[in-house]
Amino acid sequence: MTKKELSQAIKNHDHHWQFSDDHRVWSGGRAHRDMILEELEKMFNKKSERLIFWNEHAPKGSGYAKSYIQELIDNGN
């Protein structure tokens, strides 16, 4: 998967899947999230780099806290 494809996958991801009462929606969202995370791990060595990429492409309110990312960077990850 290319960075462009991964970016699109993050943008198109159902970022609210975990709130669904429909088990099919919940299972599909979880599987899609897991696939995205696996691709991020292949592309980026450091967790902070993965989370920065996620935040750049996820909708507002669906990203990771900047303070958490900074903490990872400060700790070498």
N, CA, C, O and CB atoms as a CASP TS submission, in Angstrom:
PFRMAT TS
TARGET T0000
AUTHOR 0000-0000-0000
METHOD Language model
MODEL 1
PARENT N/A
ATOM      1  N   MET     1       0.848  -1.174   0.000  1.00  0.00           N
ATOM      2  CA  MET     1       0.000   0.000   0.000  1.00  0.00           C
ATOM      3  C   MET     1       0.897   1.242   0.000  1.00  0.00           C
ATOM      4  O   MET     1       1.896   1.295   0.717  1.00  0.00           O
ATOM      5  CB  MET     1      -0.966  -0.005   1.227  1.00  0.00           C
ATOM      6  N   THR     2       0.537   2.215  -0.792  1.00  0.00           N
ATOM      7  CA  THR     2       1.297   3.456  -0.848  1.00  0.00           C
ATOM      8  C   THR     2       0.811   4.412   0.246  1.00  0.00           C
ATOM      9  O   THR     2      -0.242   4.202   0.847  1.00  0.00           O
ATOM     10  CB  THR     2       1.168   4.112  -2.247  1.00  0.00           C
ATOM     11  N   LYS     3       1.592   5.456   0.491  1.00  0.00           N
ATOM     12  CA  LYS     3       1.176   6.458   1.479  1.00  0.00           C
ATOM     13  C   LYS     3      -0.124   7.127   1.048  1.00  0.00           C
ATOM     14  O   LYS     3      -0.973   7.439   1.882  1.00  0.00           O
ATOM     15  CB  LYS     3       2.280   7.517   1.675  1.00  0.00           C
ATOM     16  N   LYS     4      -0.275   7.342  -0.237  1.00  0.00           N
ATOM     17  CA  LYS     4      -1.501   7.967  -0.741  1.00  0.00           C
ATOM     18  C   LYS     4      -2.708   7.062  -0.473  1.00  0.00           C
ATOM     19  O   LYS     4      -3.760   7.536  -0.045  1.00  0.00           O
ATOM     20  CB  LYS     4      -1.376   8.265  -2.257  1.00  0.00           C
ATOM     21  N   GLU     5      -2.552   5.764  -0.726  1.00  0.00           N
ATOM     22  CA  GLU     5      -3.636   4.815  -0.470  1.00  0.00           C
ATOM     23  C   GLU     5      -3.950   4.730   1.027  1.00  0.00           C
ATOM     24  O   GLU     5      -5.113   4.656   1.423  1.00  0.00           O
ATOM     25  CB  GLU     5      -3.268   3.424  -1.014  1.00  0.00           C
ATOM     26  N   LEU     6      -2.905   4.741   1.844  1.00  0.00           N
ATOM     27  CA  LEU     6      -3.107   4.688   3.287  1.00  0.00           C
ATOM     28  C   LEU     6      -3.812   5.955   3.782  1.00  0.00           C
ATOM     29  O   LEU     6      -4.698   5.889   4.634  1.00  0.00           O
ATOM     30  CB  LEU     6      -1.760   4.508   4.009  1.00  0.00           C
ATOM     31  N   SER     7      -3.413   7.088   3.247  1.00  0.00           N
ATOM     32  CA  SER     7      -4.070   8.348   3.574  1.00  0.00           C
ATOM     33  C   SER     7      -5.558   8.266   3.262  1.00  0.00           C
ATOM     34  O   SER     7      -6.389   8.680   4.070  1.00  0.00           O
ATOM     35  CB  SER     7      -3.425   9.510   2.805  1.00  0.00           C
ATOM     36  N   GLN     8      -5.892   7.737   2.101  1.00  0.00           N
ATOM     37  CA  GLN     8      -7.288   7.608   1.694  1.00  0.00           C
ATOM     38  C   GLN     8      -8.030   6.637   2.602  1.00  0.00           C
ATOM     39  O   GLN     8      -9.192   6.869   2.936  1.00  0.00           O
ATOM     40  CB  GLN     8      -7.382   7.147   0.238  1.00  0.00           C
ATOM     41  N   ALA     9      -7.376   5.554   3.003  1.00  0.00           N
ATOM     42  CA  ALA     9      -8.009   4.578   3.893  1.00  0.00           C
ATOM     43  C   ALA     9      -8.347   5.218   5.242  1.00  0.00           C
ATOM     44  O   ALA     9      -9.405   4.948   5.811  1.00  0.00           O
ATOM     45  CB  ALA     9      -7.086   3.357   4.099  1.00  0.00           C
ATOM     46  N   ILE    10      -7.453   6.060   5.749  1.00  0.00           N
ATOM     47  CA  ILE    10      -7.710   6.748   7.016  1.00  0.00           C
ATOM     48  C   ILE    10      -8.864   7.729   6.849  1.00  0.00           C
ATOM     49  O   ILE    10      -9.742   7.807   7.709  1.00  0.00           O
ATOM     50  CB  ILE    10      -6.439   7.487   7.511  1.00  0.00           C
ATOM     51  N   LYS    11      -8.869   8.468   5.762  1.00  0.00           N
ATOM     52  CA  LYS    11      -9.941   9.440   5.520  1.00  0.00           C
ATOM     53  C   LYS    11     -11.296   8.754   5.396  1.00  0.00           C
ATOM     54  O   LYS    11     -12.298   9.277   5.884  1.00  0.00           O
ATOM     55  CB  LYS    11      -9.649  10.251   4.254  1.00  0.00           C
ATOM     56  N   ASN    12     -11.342   7.589   4.749  1.00  0.00           N
ATOM     57  CA  ASN    12     -12.603   6.883   4.493  1.00  0.00           C
ATOM     58  C   ASN    12     -13.036   5.972   5.639  1.00  0.00           C
ATOM     59  O   ASN    12     -14.150   5.448   5.635  1.00  0.00           O
ATOM     60  CB  ASN    12     -12.477   6.067   3.237  1.00  0.00           C
ATOM     61  N   HIS    13     -12.168   5.790   6.603  1.00  0.00           N
ATOM     62  CA  HIS    13     -12.446   4.898   7.732  1.00  0.00           C
ATOM     63  C   HIS    13     -13.637   5.403   8.548  1.00  0.00           C
ATOM     64  O   HIS    13     -13.795   6.610   8.735  1.00  0.00           O
ATOM     65  CB  HIS    13     -11.205   4.770   8.634  1.00  0.00           C
ATOM     66  N   ASP    14     -14.468   4.492   9.028  1.00  0.00           N
ATOM     67  CA  ASP    14     -15.569   4.844   9.918  1.00  0.00           C
ATOM     68  C   ASP    14     -14.981   5.010  11.321  1.00  0.00           C
ATOM     69  O   ASP    14     -14.791   4.034  12.046  1.00  0.00           O
ATOM     70  CB  ASP    14     -16.713   3.750   9.893  1.00  0.00           C
ATOM     71  N   HIS    15     -14.701   6.243  11.685  1.00  0.00           N
ATOM     72  CA  HIS    15     -14.024   6.529  12.954  1.00  0.00           C
ATOM     73  C   HIS    15     -14.940   6.380  14.168  1.00  0.00           C
ATOM     74  O   HIS    15     -14.509   6.613  15.297  1.00  0.00           O
ATOM     75  CB  HIS    15     -13.457   7.928  12.925  1.00  0.00           C
ATOM     76  N   HIS    16     -16.174   6.001  13.951  1.00  0.00           N
ATOM     77  CA  HIS    16     -17.121   5.828  15.052  1.00  0.00           C
ATOM     78  C   HIS    16     -17.663   4.402  15.115  1.00  0.00           C
ATOM     79  O   HIS    16     -18.702   4.159  15.731  1.00  0.00           O
ATOM     80  CB  HIS    16     -18.274   6.813  14.912  1.00  0.00           C
ATOM     81  N   TRP    17     -16.972   3.467  14.487  1.00  0.00           N
ATOM     82  CA  TRP    17     -17.424   2.079  14.416  1.00  0.00           C
ATOM     83  C   TRP    17     -17.662   1.471  15.796  1.00  0.00           C
ATOM     84  O   TRP    17     -18.571   0.660  15.968  1.00  0.00           O
ATOM     85  CB  TRP    17     -16.410   1.246  13.661  1.00  0.00           C
ATOM     86  N   GLN    18     -16.847   1.860  16.784  1.00  0.00           N
ATOM     87  CA  GLN    18     -16.928   1.225  18.104  1.00  0.00           C
ATOM     88  C   GLN    18     -18.224   1.563  18.847  1.00  0.00           C
ATOM     89  O   GLN    18     -18.536   0.936  19.859  1.00  0.00           O
ATOM     90  CB  GLN    18     -15.739   1.644  18.948  1.00  0.00           C
ATOM     91  N   PHE    19     -18.975   2.543  18.355  1.00  0.00           N
ATOM     92  CA  PHE    19     -20.236   2.920  18.988  1.00  0.00           C
ATOM     93  C   PHE    19     -21.450   2.236  18.353  1.00  0.00           C
ATOM     94  O   PHE    19     -22.578   2.456  18.793  1.00  0.00           O
ATOM     95  CB  PHE    19     -20.409   4.419  18.920  1.00  0.00           C
ATOM     96  N   SER    20     -21.236   1.424  17.344  1.00  0.00           N
ATOM     97  CA  SER    20     -22.349   0.804  16.626  1.00  0.00           C
ATOM     98  C   SER    20     -22.962  -0.344  17.419  1.00  0.00           C
ATOM     99  O   SER    20     -22.260  -1.125  18.061  1.00  0.00           O
ATOM    100  CB  SER    20     -21.882   0.302  15.268  1.00  0.00           C
ATOM    101  N   ASP    21     -24.276  -0.425  17.360  1.00  0.00           N
ATOM    102  CA  ASP    21     -24.988  -1.558  17.954  1.00  0.00           C
ATOM    103  C   ASP    21     -25.045  -2.745  16.992  1.00  0.00           C
ATOM    104  O   ASP    21     -25.367  -3.861  17.398  1.00  0.00           O
ATOM    105  CB  ASP    21     -26.407  -1.140  18.356  1.00  0.00           C
ATOM    106  N   ASP    22     -24.739  -2.507  15.742  1.00  0.00           N
ATOM    107  CA  ASP    22     -24.747  -3.550  14.713  1.00  0.00           C
ATOM    108  C   ASP    22     -23.384  -4.242  14.726  1.00  0.00           C
ATOM    109  O   ASP    22     -22.366  -3.625  14.412  1.00  0.00           O
ATOM    110  CB  ASP    22     -25.065  -2.952  13.289  1.00  0.00           C
ATOM    111  N   HIS    23     -23.372  -5.510  15.088  1.00  0.00           N
ATOM    112  CA  HIS    23     -22.105  -6.234  15.220  1.00  0.00           C
ATOM    113  C   HIS    23     -21.330  -6.289  13.905  1.00  0.00           C
ATOM    114  O   HIS    23     -20.099  -6.291  13.919  1.00  0.00           O
ATOM    115  CB  HIS    23     -22.362  -7.645  15.720  1.00  0.00           C
ATOM    116  N   ARG    24     -22.023  -6.334  12.779  1.00  0.00           N
ATOM    117  CA  ARG    24     -21.334  -6.351  11.478  1.00  0.00           C
ATOM    118  C   ARG    24     -20.578  -5.057  11.252  1.00  0.00           C
ATOM    119  O   ARG    24     -19.450  -5.070  10.759  1.00  0.00           O
ATOM    120  CB  ARG    24     -22.336  -6.579  10.334  1.00  0.00           C
ATOM    121  N   VAL    25     -21.191  -3.940  11.610  1.00  0.00           N
ATOM    122  CA  VAL    25     -20.531  -2.640  11.471  1.00  0.00           C
ATOM    123  C   VAL    25     -19.336  -2.584  12.421  1.00  0.00           C
ATOM    124  O   VAL    25     -18.252  -2.153  12.029  1.00  0.00           O
ATOM    125  CB  VAL    25     -21.526  -1.471  11.762  1.00  0.00           C
ATOM    126  N   TRP    26     -19.530  -3.016  13.666  1.00  0.00           N
ATOM    127  CA  TRP    26     -18.467  -3.012  14.658  1.00  0.00           C
ATOM    128  C   TRP    26     -17.293  -3.883  14.194  1.00  0.00           C
ATOM    129  O   TRP    26     -16.139  -3.459  14.256  1.00  0.00           O
ATOM    130  CB  TRP    26     -19.001  -3.505  16.016  1.00  0.00           C
ATOM    131  N   SER    27     -17.590  -5.091  13.733  1.00  0.00           N
ATOM    132  CA  SER    27     -16.532  -6.013  13.282  1.00  0.00           C
ATOM    133  C   SER    27     -15.799  -5.475  12.060  1.00  0.00           C
ATOM    134  O   SER    27     -14.574  -5.559  11.975  1.00  0.00           O
ATOM    135  CB  SER    27     -17.124  -7.389  12.961  1.00  0.00           C
ATOM    136  N   GLY    28     -16.556  -4.922  11.117  1.00  0.00           N
ATOM    137  CA  GLY    28     -15.940  -4.359   9.918  1.00  0.00           C
ATOM    138  C   GLY    28     -15.052  -3.170  10.235  1.00  0.00           C
ATOM    139  O   GLY    28     -13.965  -3.034   9.675  1.00  0.00           O
ATOM    140  N   GLY    29     -15.515  -2.306  11.137  1.00  0.00           N
ATOM    141  CA  GLY    29     -14.723  -1.145  11.531  1.00  0.00           C
ATOM    142  C   GLY    29     -13.447  -1.545  12.239  1.00  0.00           C
ATOM    143  O   GLY    29     -12.387  -0.964  12.007  1.00  0.00           O
ATOM    144  N   ARG    30     -13.553  -2.531  13.098  1.00  0.00           N
ATOM    145  CA  ARG    30     -12.370  -3.003  13.824  1.00  0.00           C
ATOM    146  C   ARG    30     -11.357  -3.619  12.859  1.00  0.00           C
ATOM    147  O   ARG    30     -10.159  -3.357  12.964  1.00  0.00           O
ATOM    148  CB  ARG    30     -12.770  -4.031  14.903  1.00  0.00           C
ATOM    149  N   ALA    31     -11.830  -4.425  11.935  1.00  0.00           N
ATOM    150  CA  ALA    31     -10.932  -5.060  10.957  1.00  0.00           C
ATOM    151  C   ALA    31     -10.254  -4.006  10.083  1.00  0.00           C
ATOM    152  O   ALA    31      -9.064  -4.109   9.784  1.00  0.00           O
ATOM    153  CB  ALA    31     -11.715  -6.062  10.071  1.00  0.00           C
ATOM    154  N   HIS    32     -11.013  -3.001   9.680  1.00  0.00           N
ATOM    155  CA  HIS    32     -10.444  -1.932   8.841  1.00  0.00           C
ATOM    156  C   HIS    32      -9.408  -1.145   9.626  1.00  0.00           C
ATOM    157  O   HIS    32      -8.343  -0.824   9.098  1.00  0.00           O
ATOM    158  CB  HIS    32     -11.555  -0.984   8.326  1.00  0.00           C
ATOM    159  N   ARG    33      -9.711  -0.830  10.888  1.00  0.00           N
ATOM    160  CA  ARG    33      -8.745  -0.128  11.737  1.00  0.00           C
ATOM    161  C   ARG    33      -7.466  -0.955  11.913  1.00  0.00           C
ATOM    162  O   ARG    33      -6.360  -0.422  11.823  1.00  0.00           O
ATOM    163  CB  ARG    33      -9.370   0.184  13.113  1.00  0.00           C
ATOM    164  N   ASP    34      -7.621  -2.243  12.160  1.00  0.00           N
ATOM    165  CA  ASP    34      -6.457  -3.114  12.336  1.00  0.00           C
ATOM    166  C   ASP    34      -5.598  -3.155  11.079  1.00  0.00           C
ATOM    167  O   ASP    34      -4.370  -3.163  11.166  1.00  0.00           O
ATOM    168  CB  ASP    34      -6.903  -4.528  12.708  1.00  0.00           C
ATOM    169  N   MET    35      -6.237  -3.180   9.912  1.00  0.00           N
ATOM    170  CA  MET    35      -5.506  -3.176   8.644  1.00  0.00           C
ATOM    171  C   MET    35      -4.721  -1.878   8.501  1.00  0.00           C
ATOM    172  O   MET    35      -3.558  -1.894   8.096  1.00  0.00           O
ATOM    173  CB  MET    35      -6.474  -3.357   7.449  1.00  0.00           C
ATOM    174  N   ILE    36      -5.346  -0.766   8.830  1.00  0.00           N
ATOM    175  CA  ILE    36      -4.669   0.535   8.751  1.00  0.00           C
ATOM    176  C   ILE    36      -3.469   0.551   9.695  1.00  0.00           C
ATOM    177  O   ILE    36      -2.383   0.984   9.310  1.00  0.00           O
ATOM    178  CB  ILE    36      -5.650   1.693   9.099  1.00  0.00           C
ATOM    179  N   LEU    37      -3.658   0.085  10.919  1.00  0.00           N
ATOM    180  CA  LEU    37      -2.557   0.077  11.891  1.00  0.00           C
ATOM    181  C   LEU    37      -1.404  -0.809  11.427  1.00  0.00           C
ATOM    182  O   LEU    37      -0.240  -0.455  11.620  1.00  0.00           O
ATOM    183  CB  LEU    37      -3.059  -0.399  13.257  1.00  0.00           C
ATOM    184  N   GLU    38      -1.708  -1.945  10.825  1.00  0.00           N
ATOM    185  CA  GLU    38      -0.660  -2.828  10.298  1.00  0.00           C
ATOM    186  C   GLU    38       0.122  -2.139   9.185  1.00  0.00           C
ATOM    187  O   GLU    38       1.347  -2.240   9.127  1.00  0.00           O
ATOM    188  CB  GLU    38      -1.271  -4.140   9.778  1.00  0.00           C
ATOM    189  N   GLU    39      -0.580  -1.449   8.313  1.00  0.00           N
ATOM    190  CA  GLU    39       0.093  -0.728   7.218  1.00  0.00           C
ATOM    191  C   GLU    39       0.949   0.413   7.760  1.00  0.00           C
ATOM    192  O   GLU    39       2.045   0.663   7.259  1.00  0.00           O
ATOM    193  CB  GLU    39      -0.944  -0.175   6.216  1.00  0.00           C
ATOM    194  N   LEU    40       0.446   1.105   8.787  1.00  0.00           N
ATOM    195  CA  LEU    40       1.237   2.174   9.400  1.00  0.00           C
ATOM    196  C   LEU    40       2.526   1.613   9.999  1.00  0.00           C
ATOM    197  O   LEU    40       3.583   2.234   9.890  1.00  0.00           O
ATOM    198  CB  LEU    40       0.416   2.900  10.485  1.00  0.00           C
ATOM    199  N   GLU    41       2.442   0.446  10.629  1.00  0.00           N
ATOM    200  CA  GLU    41       3.629  -0.183  11.221  1.00  0.00           C
ATOM    201  C   GLU    41       4.651  -0.567  10.157  1.00  0.00           C
ATOM    202  O   GLU    41       5.856  -0.502  10.399  1.00  0.00           O
ATOM    203  CB  GLU    41       3.228  -1.420  12.024  1.00  0.00           C
ATOM    204  N   LYS    42       4.174  -0.968   8.981  1.00  0.00           N
ATOM    205  CA  LYS    42       5.083  -1.314   7.887  1.00  0.00           C
ATOM    206  C   LYS    42       5.795  -0.075   7.348  1.00  0.00           C
ATOM    207  O   LYS    42       6.955  -0.149   6.942  1.00  0.00           O
ATOM    208  CB  LYS    42       4.317  -2.011   6.757  1.00  0.00           C
ATOM    209  N   MET    43       5.102   1.059   7.345  1.00  0.00           N
ATOM    210  CA  MET    43       5.623   2.286   6.743  1.00  0.00           C
ATOM    211  C   MET    43       6.488   3.121   7.661  1.00  0.00           C
ATOM    212  O   MET    43       7.435   3.769   7.214  1.00  0.00           O
ATOM    213  CB  MET    43       4.502   3.115   6.269  1.00  0.00           C
ATOM    214  N   PHE    44       6.164   3.108   8.958  1.00  0.00           N
ATOM    215  CA  PHE    44       6.841   3.984   9.910  1.00  0.00           C
ATOM    216  C   PHE    44       7.390   3.171  11.073  1.00  0.00           C
ATOM    217  O   PHE    44       6.677   2.366  11.672  1.00  0.00           O
ATOM    218  CB  PHE    44       5.882   5.074  10.423  1.00  0.00           C
ATOM    219  N   ASN    45       8.664   3.389  11.389  1.00  0.00           N
ATOM    220  CA  ASN    45       9.297   2.660  12.481  1.00  0.00           C
ATOM    221  C   ASN    45       8.845   3.127  13.849  1.00  0.00           C
ATOM    222  O   ASN    45       8.665   2.321  14.762  1.00  0.00           O
ATOM    223  CB  ASN    45      10.780   2.786  12.381  1.00  0.00           C
ATOM    224  N   LYS    46       8.661   4.433  13.990  1.00  0.00           N
ATOM    225  CA  LYS    46       8.316   4.992  15.298  1.00  0.00           C
ATOM    226  C   LYS    46       6.811   5.214  15.418  1.00  0.00           C
ATOM    227  O   LYS    46       6.143   5.636  14.474  1.00  0.00           O
ATOM    228  CB  LYS    46       9.063   6.311  15.530  1.00  0.00           C
ATOM    229  N   LYS    47       6.306   4.915  16.609  1.00  0.00           N
ATOM    230  CA  LYS    47       4.879   5.093  16.865  1.00  0.00           C
ATOM    231  C   LYS    47       4.484   6.554  16.682  1.00  0.00           C
ATOM    232  O   LYS    47       3.412   6.844  16.150  1.00  0.00           O
ATOM    233  CB  LYS    47       4.518   4.616  18.283  1.00  0.00           C
ATOM    234  N   SER    48       5.343   7.479  17.118  1.00  0.00           N
ATOM    235  CA  SER    48       5.021   8.902  16.974  1.00  0.00           C
ATOM    236  C   SER    48       4.829   9.270  15.506  1.00  0.00           C
ATOM    237  O   SER    48       3.948  10.068  15.184  1.00  0.00           O
ATOM    238  CB  SER    48       6.129   9.770  17.596  1.00  0.00           C
ATOM    239  N   GLU    49       5.640   8.701  14.607  1.00  0.00           N
ATOM    240  CA  GLU    49       5.504   8.966  13.172  1.00  0.00           C
ATOM    241  C   GLU    49       4.180   8.431  12.644  1.00  0.00           C
ATOM    242  O   GLU    49       3.541   9.063  11.802  1.00  0.00           O
ATOM    243  CB  GLU    49       6.671   8.340  12.396  1.00  0.00           C
ATOM    244  N   ARG    50       3.769   7.266  13.139  1.00  0.00           N
ATOM    245  CA  ARG    50       2.493   6.679  12.720  1.00  0.00           C
ATOM    246  C   ARG    50       1.323   7.553  13.159  1.00  0.00           C
ATOM    247  O   ARG    50       0.382   7.779  12.398  1.00  0.00           O
ATOM    248  CB  ARG    50       2.337   5.260  13.295  1.00  0.00           C
ATOM    249  N   LEU    51       1.395   8.043  14.399  1.00  0.00           N
ATOM    250  CA  LEU    51       0.295   8.853  14.918  1.00  0.00           C
ATOM    251  C   LEU    51       0.238  10.221  14.254  1.00  0.00           C
ATOM    252  O   LEU    51      -0.849  10.758  14.043  1.00  0.00           O
ATOM    253  CB  LEU    51       0.428   9.016  16.423  1.00  0.00           C
ATOM    254  N   ILE    52       1.380  10.786  13.925  1.00  0.00           N
ATOM    255  CA  ILE    52       1.403  12.056  13.199  1.00  0.00           C
ATOM    256  C   ILE    52       0.751  11.870  11.837  1.00  0.00           C
ATOM    257  O   ILE    52      -0.066  12.695  11.427  1.00  0.00           O
ATOM    258  CB  ILE    52       2.856  12.583  13.043  1.00  0.00           C
ATOM    259  N   PHE    53       1.101  10.792  11.125  1.00  0.00           N
ATOM    260  CA  PHE    53       0.498  10.517   9.820  1.00  0.00           C
ATOM    261  C   PHE    53      -1.013  10.350   9.971  1.00  0.00           C
ATOM    262  O   PHE    53      -1.781  10.902   9.183  1.00  0.00           O
ATOM    263  CB  PHE    53       1.124   9.249   9.181  1.00  0.00           C
ATOM    264  N   TRP    54      -1.441   9.590  10.982  1.00  0.00           N
ATOM    265  CA  TRP    54      -2.868   9.392  11.238  1.00  0.00           C
ATOM    266  C   TRP    54      -3.553  10.747  11.416  1.00  0.00           C
ATOM    267  O   TRP    54      -4.571  11.023  10.781  1.00  0.00           O
ATOM    268  CB  TRP    54      -3.087   8.499  12.494  1.00  0.00           C
ATOM    269  N   ASN    55      -2.989  11.590  12.283  1.00  0.00           N
ATOM    270  CA  ASN    55      -3.602  12.890  12.568  1.00  0.00           C
ATOM    271  C   ASN    55      -3.680  13.771  11.332  1.00  0.00           C
ATOM    272  O   ASN    55      -4.619  14.554  11.190  1.00  0.00           O
ATOM    273  CB  ASN    55      -2.824  13.606  13.654  1.00  0.00           C
ATOM    274  N   GLU    56      -2.721  13.657  10.448  1.00  0.00           N
ATOM    275  CA  GLU    56      -2.721  14.473   9.233  1.00  0.00           C
ATOM    276  C   GLU    56      -3.868  14.103   8.298  1.00  0.00           C
ATOM    277  O   GLU    56      -4.292  14.921   7.482  1.00  0.00           O
ATOM    278  CB  GLU    56      -1.395  14.325   8.502  1.00  0.00           C
ATOM    279  N   HIS    57      -4.372  12.874   8.413  1.00  0.00           N
ATOM    280  CA  HIS    57      -5.357  12.381   7.452  1.00  0.00           C
ATOM    281  C   HIS    57      -6.708  12.026   8.056  1.00  0.00           C
ATOM    282  O   HIS    57      -7.668  11.794   7.320  1.00  0.00           O
ATOM    283  CB  HIS    57      -4.812  11.190   6.764  1.00  0.00           C
ATOM    284  N   ALA    58      -6.801  11.978   9.370  1.00  0.00           N
ATOM    285  CA  ALA    58      -8.072  11.659  10.030  1.00  0.00           C
ATOM    286  C   ALA    58      -8.926  12.923  10.153  1.00  0.00           C
ATOM    287  O   ALA    58      -8.394  14.033  10.202  1.00  0.00           O
ATOM    288  CB  ALA    58      -7.822  11.032  11.433  1.00  0.00           C
ATOM    289  N   PRO    59     -10.236  12.756  10.202  1.00  0.00           N
ATOM    290  CA  PRO    59     -11.110  13.916  10.415  1.00  0.00           C
ATOM    291  C   PRO    59     -10.835  14.565  11.776  1.00  0.00           C
ATOM    292  O   PRO    59     -10.352  13.906  12.696  1.00  0.00           O
ATOM    293  CB  PRO    59     -12.595  13.497  10.315  1.00  0.00           C
ATOM    294  N   LYS    60     -11.141  15.832  11.892  1.00  0.00           N
ATOM    295  CA  LYS    60     -10.966  16.525  13.170  1.00  0.00           C
ATOM    296  C   LYS    60     -11.740  15.797  14.254  1.00  0.00           C
ATOM    297  O   LYS    60     -12.872  15.364  14.042  1.00  0.00           O
ATOM    298  CB  LYS    60     -11.429  17.999  13.072  1.00  0.00           C
ATOM    299  N   GLY    61     -11.124  15.669  15.405  1.00  0.00           N
ATOM    300  CA  GLY    61     -11.751  14.983  16.522  1.00  0.00           C
ATOM    301  C   GLY    61     -11.497  13.487  16.547  1.00  0.00           C
ATOM    302  O   GLY    61     -11.913  12.803  17.483  1.00  0.00           O
ATOM    303  N   SER    62     -10.821  12.974  15.533  1.00  0.00           N
ATOM    304  CA  SER    62     -10.546  11.533  15.460  1.00  0.00           C
ATOM    305  C   SER    62      -9.055  11.235  15.555  1.00  0.00           C
ATOM    306  O   SER    62      -8.616  10.127  15.245  1.00  0.00           O
ATOM    307  CB  SER    62     -11.104  10.954  14.164  1.00  0.00           C
ATOM    308  N   GLY    63      -8.288  12.215  15.980  1.00  0.00           N
ATOM    309  CA  GLY    63      -6.842  12.045  16.041  1.00  0.00           C
ATOM    310  C   GLY    63      -6.346  11.803  17.451  1.00  0.00           C
ATOM    311  O   GLY    63      -7.121  11.731  18.405  1.00  0.00           O
ATOM    312  N   TYR    64      -5.056  11.682  17.553  1.00  0.00           N
ATOM    313  CA  TYR    64      -4.392  11.463  18.828  1.00  0.00           C
ATOM    314  C   TYR    64      -3.966  12.806  19.416  1.00  0.00           C
ATOM    315  O   TYR    64      -3.693  13.754  18.679  1.00  0.00           O
ATOM    316  CB  TYR    64      -3.172  10.525  18.661  1.00  0.00           C
ATOM    317  N   ALA    65      -3.912  12.883  20.729  1.00  0.00           N
ATOM    318  CA  ALA    65      -3.539  14.118  21.413  1.00  0.00           C
ATOM    319  C   ALA    65      -2.088  14.478  21.097  1.00  0.00           C
ATOM    320  O   ALA    65      -1.201  13.625  21.143  1.00  0.00           O
ATOM    321  CB  ALA    65      -3.740  13.978  22.938  1.00  0.00           C
ATOM    322  N   LYS    66      -1.863  15.742  20.779  1.00  0.00           N
ATOM    323  CA  LYS    66      -0.515  16.212  20.477  1.00  0.00           C
ATOM    324  C   LYS    66       0.419  16.003  21.665  1.00  0.00           C
ATOM    325  O   LYS    66       1.603  15.723  21.482  1.00  0.00           O
ATOM    326  CB  LYS    66      -0.542  17.689  20.083  1.00  0.00           C
ATOM    327  N   SER    67      -0.105  16.138  22.873  1.00  0.00           N
ATOM    328  CA  SER    67       0.725  15.945  24.070  1.00  0.00           C
ATOM    329  C   SER    67       1.220  14.494  24.166  1.00  0.00           C
ATOM    330  O   SER    67       2.350  14.246  24.586  1.00  0.00           O
ATOM    331  CB  SER    67      -0.072  16.321  25.344  1.00  0.00           C
ATOM    332  N   TYR    68       0.376  13.553  23.778  1.00  0.00           N
ATOM    333  CA  TYR    68       0.773  12.131  23.796  1.00  0.00           C
ATOM    334  C   TYR    68       1.857  11.883  22.753  1.00  0.00           C
ATOM    335  O   TYR    68       2.838  11.189  23.021  1.00  0.00           O
ATOM    336  CB  TYR    68      -0.454  11.206  23.529  1.00  0.00           C
ATOM    337  N   ILE    69       1.677  12.450  21.568  1.00  0.00           N
ATOM    338  CA  ILE    69       2.681  12.287  20.513  1.00  0.00           C
ATOM    339  C   ILE    69       4.002  12.905  20.953  1.00  0.00           C
ATOM    340  O   ILE    69       5.065  12.325  20.735  1.00  0.00           O
ATOM    341  CB  ILE    69       2.197  12.930  19.187  1.00  0.00           C
ATOM    342  N   GLN    70       3.938  14.079  21.572  1.00  0.00           N
ATOM    343  CA  GLN    70       5.165  14.726  22.049  1.00  0.00           C
ATOM    344  C   GLN    70       5.847  13.887  23.116  1.00  0.00           C
ATOM    345  O   GLN    70       7.074  13.803  23.151  1.00  0.00           O
ATOM    346  CB  GLN    70       4.858  16.119  22.600  1.00  0.00           C
ATOM    347  N   GLU    71       5.070  13.272  23.975  1.00  0.00           N
ATOM    348  CA  GLU    71       5.635  12.386  24.994  1.00  0.00           C
ATOM    349  C   GLU    71       6.373  11.209  24.347  1.00  0.00           C
ATOM    350  O   GLU    71       7.454  10.831  24.798  1.00  0.00           O
ATOM    351  CB  GLU    71       4.523  11.867  25.930  1.00  0.00           C
ATOM    352  N   LEU    72       5.798  10.639  23.305  1.00  0.00           N
ATOM    353  CA  LEU    72       6.458   9.542  22.587  1.00  0.00           C
ATOM    354  C   LEU    72       7.783  10.030  21.972  1.00  0.00           C
ATOM    355  O   LEU    72       8.803   9.347  22.054  1.00  0.00           O
ATOM    356  CB  LEU    72       5.519   8.972  21.478  1.00  0.00           C
ATOM    357  N   ILE    73       7.749  11.213  21.360  1.00  0.00           N
ATOM    358  CA  ILE    73       8.946  11.770  20.750  1.00  0.00           C
ATOM    359  C   ILE    73      10.018  12.005  21.800  1.00  0.00           C
ATOM    360  O   ILE    73      11.185  11.672  21.593  1.00  0.00           O
ATOM    361  CB  ILE    73       8.623  13.074  20.020  1.00  0.00           C
ATOM    362  N   ASP    74       9.619  12.578  22.927  1.00  0.00           N
ATOM    363  CA  ASP    74      10.565  12.842  24.020  1.00  0.00           C
ATOM    364  C   ASP    74      11.205  11.572  24.562  1.00  0.00           C
ATOM    365  O   ASP    74      12.336  11.592  25.048  1.00  0.00           O
ATOM    366  CB  ASP    74       9.864  13.571  25.148  1.00  0.00           C
ATOM    367  N   ASN    75      10.470  10.463  24.475  1.00  0.00           N
ATOM    368  CA  ASN    75      10.976   9.165  24.945  1.00  0.00           C
ATOM    369  C   ASN    75      11.663   8.366  23.836  1.00  0.00           C
ATOM    370  O   ASN    75      12.021   7.206  24.039  1.00  0.00           O
ATOM    371  CB  ASN    75       9.835   8.345  25.527  1.00  0.00           C
ATOM    372  N   GLY    76      11.848   8.976  22.673  1.00  0.00           N
ATOM    373  CA  GLY    76      12.578   8.311  21.597  1.00  0.00           C
ATOM    374  C   GLY    76      11.728   7.402  20.718  1.00  0.00           C
ATOM    375  O   GLY    76      12.264   6.619  19.934  1.00  0.00           O
ATOM    376  N   ASN    77      10.439   7.497  20.840  1.00  0.00           N
ATOM    377  CA  ASN    77       9.582   6.667  20.012  1.00  0.00           C
ATOM    378  C   ASN    77       8.708   7.565  19.190  1.00  0.00           C
ATOM    379  O   ASN    77       7.891   7.082  18.405  1.00  0.00           O
ATOM    380  CB  ASN    77       8.737   5.697  20.857  1.00  0.00           C
TER
END
